[in-house]
Amino acid sequence: MKIKIWEYDLALTHTWTIASSLGSGGKNTYGTVFVELTDDSGLIGIGESAPSSRYAENVRSVQTFLHKVDPNRLSFSDIFSSMAYLDRVAPGNASAKGAINIALNDMAAKKQGVSLHDFFEIGFREGKHVTSFTIGIDSPEKIRQKVEEAEQYPILKLKVGGPNDRENIAALRSVAPTKTVRIDGNEGWKTPDEALKNIEWFAKDPNIEFIEQPMPATTAAKDWQWLKSRSPLPIMADENCIGMQDLGFVVDNFHYANVKLCKTAGVSQGYELLNALRNNGVKTMLGCMIESSVLTAAAAHLAEKTDFLDIDGNILITNDPYVGPTSERGMISFAKAPNGVGLCVARRA
């Protein structure tokens, strides 16, 4: 097996600001690292990392980890053992390990001549899976502009946790008065009382679907339980839902959970976590970071295993180096994908 690693800066359409980055000026680019694995027969698998400083990763840490990996210890025919080997290389580094996991699964599905969703034997129903489109924290004037530009998308997700939350939802509603909206706090409200007060205000809008991670992940379980029992909107875990180790905490303290492949160390563990959450009565959403069509495609293949989709990372950027499944009017579709095997992605011409 050979490994190729390269860094790429994804350019955002708009400056990206969330509650945890308030005061930083936001981001205009987002660094990612791609991995390409090639076996002795010439079969190629592609993966992507999308590291986040929130989880103690960045482009440099991903590169450092990947350069420690011996590609001869990897095998698409034994992905479980390959991941166990990666865990011995170093702890953590979920997004770096996830890039390799996605590449191995891409190779394994290609070897069988099937798409990844058929490799996992879950299928994919066309016309059934709609992603939300995310509006970052901004001024009310910019919020209106972003919502106008997102006219084709039927579901919006609004980032909150800043000083102008109420003005921003008002700006959104001035353009899209009845669209379904999801609210994402990104740990922005620091106490249960503050969170409940804000959630109760947002809940006056009948077309708000749920609230994502309203308080910091370090919030005590008793405070999450207090909020969960009183919240008029379902509460979704994000920063509290990293992997299987968080299953019990999420089940006890949240109604829903957001699963991201860059947090779970890839599609194999993402699939496992989605199943475990669903078996415990927790509704799930497949989410994303700012990422290319490689990672969003990997998530799209698991769409049948989740209740909601928020895989818009590739449509928030202007320079996606890959093409894959489409998201016209928010509808995820493999009908126009460049091929029908593995991740169903290809390098952009």
Secondary structure, DSSP 4 states (H G I P E B T S, - for coil): -EEEEEEEEEEEEEEE--GGGTTTT-EEEEEEEEEEEE-TT--EEEEE----GGGT--HHHHHHHHTT--GGG--TT-HHHHHHHHHHH-S--HHHHHHHHHHHHHHHHHHHTSBHHHHTT----TT--BB-EEE-S--HHHHHHHHHHTTT-SEEEEE--STTHHHHHHHHHHH-SSSEEEEE-TT---SHHHHHHHHHHHTTSTTEEEEE--S-TTS-HHHHHHHHHH-SS-EEESTT--SGGGHHHHHHH-SEEEE-HHHHTSHHHHHHHHHHHHHTT-EEEE---S--HHHHHHHHTTGGG-SEE---GGGSBS--SEE-SB-GGGB-BSTT-S-SSBT--EE--
